[in-house]
Structure formats: C-alpha cells, structure tokens
Amino acid sequence: MYWNNKFGKYRAMRNDKELAKYLPPTAPATKKDVRGMVQQYRTVYLKPSLGTGGYGIYRMSHTPEGYRLQSGTQSRTFKTLDAAYAAFEKGKGRRFYLVQKGIPLLQYHGRPFDLRVMVQRNPQNKWEVTGIVGRVAQPNKVVTNYHNGGQPKPIEELLAPLMSKAEISSYIDRLNRLGIRVSSHLSGIFPSFRAYGVDIGMDKDHKPWIIEVNSRPDKYIFNALKDKRMFRKMIQYARIVPPKKQTIKK
C-alpha cells in the first residue's frame, strides 16, 4: 500500500526499473539516515512528506566549518551533526520528514533552477504533457517553488546557454516521455488523479532527476509566463469531466 505523500510516491516509482534510474536516494529523516547521507553526499535536503510550496524544507551541508543547516534565507553552522540534527528536530516538530540526496542543480545567472513538467489527462483521457516551465530560486534561498519566490522562466531560455536549438528540442522530448511514464505508472496506484506536476532537477551532465511529484499541481505558475498558450490548455483540460465507470448489468 502506498500513501499519497512524497514518500509513498517515491516508493511507488522506485518499483519501476526505468523510473528508479532518475530518483535521488530518499529515506525517512532519522538521525542514522541523515548522518549516512550527509557523510556520503555532503549536502542533503530535509523535506516534509506532506506539504507544498517548498515550505518547511531544510538543506544540511557538511562544510569545513561544520554542519550548515539552512531554511529559507536563514542558516546556522554547528560543530557536530548531532547539534545540527537537534536544531532540525526542534524546527520540524511532529511532522514526518524525508532526507534526500542534494542534486547540484544547474544555475541561471548564478541561481539554481529546476523544471516543472505538467501532465494532464487530455480529451481522449490519455496522459499529455501540457507544459514545462523553469523555476529559478530567489538569491540565497534553498527552494525554487513559485509560492516561495521562485521566478518562472521558459525552459528554452534556461537551456539556451547550454544546448543548441536541436538539442533543446530533443531534451524537451525526453522530459515529455519521462513525465508521461511517471504519470502512467502512478495512475495505476492513484487512479483518481487527473494531473501530475513532475519536478525535475538537472545536474551538470544534464541528467534529469525526479525530485518529487505533486498530485495537485498548481497551474498558475504558467500564467506568469508571457506566452499564455500552455496555461490556457491546462485550464481547458482541467475542466474535462472524467468518464464515468461502466457498470455491468446483471
């Protein structure tokens, strides 16, 4: 059984061999697992399994000065991991948190960015990518989310310094296929959802990493773009009435 939260969707995707290649290591944020991941990857993210908008997310890094814990634009450095973890535990309260390997995201003008791939059921009830948008983090923030100050940018603008036009087109096709595979797989487990927002981080080798998947994705970040065509299609698809299940009369 999979719960509809970040960890439940991570576990569900991990069982798909193809999707598993794109998942950064993720585990419950016990002290043991946080310690192991920080020692292995140097930087991890601590995030609530239930929550949206990037609120409540921490970044923990092992630096020459000690262990740096950052939330929003505020950060503190502790001499030991035990002290850093104690501060995190105090801040998180009783919420269930995950620890995830920190992906060193590509940057745009010195600020990290990721991508939101919106996938929806179309009029034929098939999964279709209706838009992709980049989210550029505010200076000194640990998250890129729109409602946490992230700046929307067209994907073509973000990738232009990194790839040719033909390579950008090919990369977008790759993201489309990945977004549809994620949605097709998860819809077999969570059949009631008609849209998914797949958050993708790109590393220096341009590998896409599935950071998380939202089952109630916000469409309005796309309305902040100058080109409104993606947003208009999303609104149109969101109004589609799902087909009724056929019942067999006895």
C-alpha positions as CSV (number, residue, x, y, z in Angstrom):
1,M,0.0,0.0,0.0
2,Y,1.3,3.5,-0.9
3,W,0.1,6.6,0.8
4,N,-0.4,9.7,-1.3
5,N,2.6,11.7,0.1
6,K,6.1,12.3,-1.1
7,F,7.5,9.1,0.4
8,G,4.6,7.0,-0.9
9,K,5.1,8.2,-4.4
10,Y,8.8,7.8,-4.2
11,R,8.4,4.2,-3.1
12,A,5.9,3.6,-5.9
13,M,8.2,5.0,-8.6
14,R,11.2,3.1,-7.2
15,N,9.4,-0.2,-8.1
16,D,9.6,0.8,-11.8
17,K,13.1,-0.1,-13.0
18,E,13.2,2.7,-15.6
19,L,11.9,5.4,-13.2
20,A,14.3,4.3,-10.4
21,K,17.2,5.5,-12.5
22,Y,16.0,9.1,-12.1
23,L,15.3,9.0,-8.4
24,P,17.8,10.6,-5.9
25,P,18.2,8.4,-2.8
26,T,15.5,9.2,-0.3
27,A,14.6,7.9,3.1
28,P,12.8,8.8,6.3
29,A,14.9,11.5,8.1
30,T,16.1,9.5,11.0
31,K,19.4,10.6,12.6
32,K,21.0,7.4,11.3
33,D,19.9,8.0,7.7
34,V,20.6,11.7,7.8
35,R,24.1,11.0,9.1
36,G,24.8,8.4,6.4
37,M,23.6,10.6,3.6
38,V,25.5,13.7,4.7
39,Q,28.7,11.6,5.0
40,Q,28.1,10.2,1.5
41,Y,26.8,13.2,-0.4
42,R,27.9,16.2,1.7
43,T,24.6,18.0,1.0
44,V,21.0,16.7,1.6
45,Y,17.5,18.2,1.7
46,L,15.1,17.6,4.6
47,K,11.5,17.9,3.5
48,P,8.1,17.2,5.0
49,S,6.5,14.2,3.3
50,L,3.2,16.1,3.3
51,G,3.4,19.7,2.2
52,T,3.6,22.0,-0.9
53,G,5.1,25.3,-2.0
54,G,8.6,24.4,-0.6
55,Y,7.6,25.4,2.9
56,G,9.4,23.7,5.8
57,I,12.4,22.5,3.6
58,Y,15.9,22.5,5.1
59,R,19.3,22.0,3.5
60,M,22.0,20.4,5.5
61,S,25.6,20.5,4.3
62,H,28.9,19.2,5.7
63,T,31.4,22.1,5.3
64,P,34.9,22.7,6.6
65,E,33.4,24.8,9.4
66,G,31.0,22.1,10.5
67,Y,27.4,21.3,9.6
68,R,25.4,24.1,8.0
69,L,21.6,24.0,8.4
70,Q,19.6,26.4,6.2
71,S,15.9,27.1,6.0
72,G,14.7,29.9,3.7
73,T,17.4,32.5,3.8
74,Q,18.4,31.8,7.4
75,S,21.3,29.5,8.2
76,R,23.3,28.3,11.2
77,T,26.5,26.3,11.4
78,F,27.0,23.6,14.1
79,K,30.2,21.9,15.2
80,T,28.6,18.5,15.2
81,L,25.9,16.7,13.2
82,D,24.2,15.8,16.4
83,A,23.7,19.5,17.2
84,A,22.5,20.3,13.7
85,Y,20.1,17.4,13.8
86,A,18.7,18.5,17.2
87,A,18.0,22.0,15.7
88,F,16.3,20.4,12.7
89,E,14.2,18.2,15.0
90,K,13.1,21.2,17.0
91,G,12.1,23.1,13.9
92,K,10.2,20.2,12.3
93,G,8.0,19.4,15.3
94,R,6.0,16.2,14.9
95,R,5.9,16.2,11.1
96,F,7.2,13.2,9.2
97,Y,10.3,14.3,7.2
98,L,12.4,12.8,4.5
99,V,16.1,13.1,3.7
100,Q,17.0,13.3,0.1
101,K,20.4,13.5,-1.7
102,G,21.1,17.0,-2.7
103,I,21.3,17.4,-6.5
104,P,23.8,20.1,-7.5
105,L,21.3,21.9,-9.8
106,L,22.3,23.8,-12.9
107,Q,22.3,27.6,-12.5
108,Y,20.9,30.6,-14.4
109,H,22.8,33.8,-13.7
110,G,24.2,32.2,-10.5
111,R,20.9,31.0,-9.2
112,P,19.8,27.3,-9.2
113,F,16.8,26.3,-11.2
114,D,14.6,23.2,-11.7
115,L,11.8,22.3,-14.0
116,R,8.1,21.6,-13.5
117,V,6.6,19.2,-16.1
118,M,2.8,19.4,-16.1
119,V,1.0,16.2,-17.2
120,Q,-2.8,16.0,-17.6
121,R,-5.5,13.8,-18.9
122,N,-6.5,15.1,-22.4
123,P,-10.0,14.9,-24.0
124,Q,-9.2,11.3,-25.1
125,N,-8.4,10.5,-21.4
126,K,-4.7,9.9,-22.3
127,W,-1.8,11.5,-20.5
128,E,-0.4,14.5,-22.2
129,V,2.4,17.0,-21.2
130,T,0.6,20.4,-21.3
131,G,3.6,22.5,-20.3
132,I,7.1,22.7,-18.9
133,V,8.4,25.7,-17.0
134,G,11.6,26.6,-15.3
135,R,11.7,27.9,-11.7
136,V,14.7,30.0,-10.7
137,A,15.4,30.3,-7.0
138,Q,15.5,33.6,-5.3
139,P,19.0,34.7,-4.2
140,N,20.2,32.7,-1.1
141,K,17.1,30.5,-1.0
142,V,17.1,26.7,-0.8
143,V,14.0,26.1,-2.9
144,T,12.7,27.2,-6.3
145,N,8.9,26.9,-5.7
146,Y,6.8,29.7,-7.2
147,H,5.0,30.4,-4.0
148,N,8.3,30.7,-2.2
149,G,9.7,33.3,-4.5
150,G,10.8,31.1,-7.4
151,Q,10.9,33.0,-10.7
152,P,9.2,31.3,-13.7
153,K,11.2,31.2,-16.9
154,P,10.6,29.5,-20.3
155,I,12.7,26.3,-20.5
156,E,14.1,27.4,-23.8
157,E,15.6,30.5,-22.2
158,L,17.2,28.4,-19.4
159,L,18.7,25.8,-21.7
160,A,19.9,28.2,-24.4
161,P,23.3,28.8,-22.9
162,L,23.8,25.0,-22.5
163,M,22.5,23.5,-25.7
164,S,21.7,24.1,-29.4
165,K,18.1,24.5,-30.5
166,A,18.1,20.9,-31.8
167,E,19.4,19.6,-28.5
168,I,16.8,21.6,-26.5
169,S,14.0,20.2,-28.7
170,S,15.4,16.7,-28.1
171,Y,15.7,17.3,-24.4
172,I,12.1,18.5,-24.1
173,D,11.0,15.3,-25.9
174,R,12.9,13.4,-23.3
175,L,11.2,15.3,-20.4
176,N,7.8,14.7,-22.1
177,R,8.4,10.9,-22.2
178,L,9.6,10.9,-18.6
179,G,6.6,12.9,-17.4
180,I,4.2,10.6,-19.2
181,R,5.9,7.5,-17.8
182,V,5.7,8.9,-14.3
183,S,2.0,9.7,-14.6
184,S,1.1,6.4,-16.3
185,H,2.8,4.5,-13.6
186,L,1.4,6.5,-10.7
187,S,-2.1,6.5,-12.1
188,G,-2.1,2.7,-11.7
189,I,-1.7,3.3,-8.0
190,F,-3.6,6.6,-7.5
191,P,-6.3,6.3,-10.2
192,S,-8.4,9.3,-9.1
193,F,-5.8,12.0,-10.1
194,R,-6.0,13.6,-13.5
195,A,-2.9,15.8,-13.3
196,Y,0.6,15.4,-12.0
197,G,3.4,18.0,-11.6
198,V,6.7,16.3,-12.0
199,D,9.6,18.4,-10.6
200,I,12.9,17.8,-12.4
201,G,16.4,18.8,-11.4
202,M,19.2,18.8,-13.9
203,D,22.8,18.1,-12.9
204,K,26.0,19.2,-14.7
205,D,25.7,16.2,-17.0
206,H,22.2,17.3,-17.9
207,K,20.7,14.2,-16.3
208,P,17.1,14.8,-15.2
209,W,16.4,13.8,-11.6
210,I,12.8,13.4,-10.3
211,I,12.9,15.5,-7.2
212,E,9.2,14.9,-6.4
213,V,5.8,14.5,-7.9
214,N,2.7,16.6,-7.0
215,S,-0.7,15.1,-7.4
216,R,-2.5,18.5,-7.1
217,P,-0.1,20.7,-9.1
218,D,-0.5,24.4,-9.2
219,K,-1.2,25.6,-12.8
220,Y,-0.8,29.3,-12.1
221,I,2.9,29.5,-12.4
222,F,2.3,29.0,-16.1
223,N,0.1,32.1,-16.1
224,A,3.1,34.1,-15.1
225,L,4.8,33.4,-18.4
226,K,4.4,35.9,-21.3
227,D,3.1,33.1,-23.6
228,K,-0.3,32.0,-22.2
229,R,-0.9,29.1,-24.5
230,M,0.2,26.4,-22.1
231,F,-1.8,27.9,-19.3
232,R,-5.0,28.1,-21.5
233,K,-4.6,24.5,-22.4
234,M,-4.2,23.5,-18.8
235,I,-7.4,25.3,-17.8
236,Q,-9.2,23.7,-20.7
237,Y,-8.1,20.2,-19.7
238,A,-8.8,20.8,-16.0
239,R,-12.5,21.4,-16.9
240,I,-12.9,18.0,-18.6
241,V,-15.4,15.8,-16.8
242,P,-13.8,12.4,-16.2
243,P,-15.6,9.5,-17.9
244,K,-18.0,7.5,-15.7
245,K,-17.1,3.9,-14.9
246,Q,-19.3,1.5,-16.8
247,T,-21.3,-0.9,-14.7
248,I,-22.3,-4.3,-15.9
249,K,-26.0,-5.0,-15.5
250,K,-26.8,-8.5,-14.3
